[in-house]
Amino acid sequence: METYTAMRQFADSWGLLGMTLFFIGALLFAFRPGSKASAEEAARIPLKDD
């Protein structure tokens, strides 16, 4: 089996699953119940006058 074929099969199966799980995890992290206050604070950082 060629290296390209093996890597292509891995990317088609496990790579796609891994990226999907990472995306779902990022969504859950961004929209968790306690993140609104920290997100609003981070959004105000560029507007602060030192």
N, C-alpha and C positions, 0 to 999 in steps of 0.2 A: 504494500500500500504506500502510495506516495505521501510525502509530508503535507502537501497542499490538500489532498483529498481528506486526510485524517483531520487536519485543522478545520476544513470546511464542514465536515460532519459534526465536529465538536461545536462549532459556532452555531450551526443550524439547530442543534438540540439543547445542550447544556448552556451555551452562551446566551441564547435567547431567554431561557428560563432565569438565568442569573440576572440579566438586565431587567427583566420584568419584576423580579422580586426586589431588586434595588429601587426601581421606580416606585413600587407600592410602598416600600419602607420610607422613601423620601416624602411621599405624599402624607403618610401617617405622621411623620415627624413634623412636617410643616403645619398640618391642620390639627395637631393635638390640642386638647382643651386649655392647657396652661401656656400656650405659646403666644397668645395675642399681646400680652403686655410687653414681652421681650421684643417682639417684632415691631411694635409701635415705637419702643425706645430706640431700636436700631435704625428705624426710618428717620428719626429726628437728628441723628448724629451729624449729617452734613449741614444742618441748619443751625447748629449751636455756634454761638459767638464766644470765643475764648477770651 
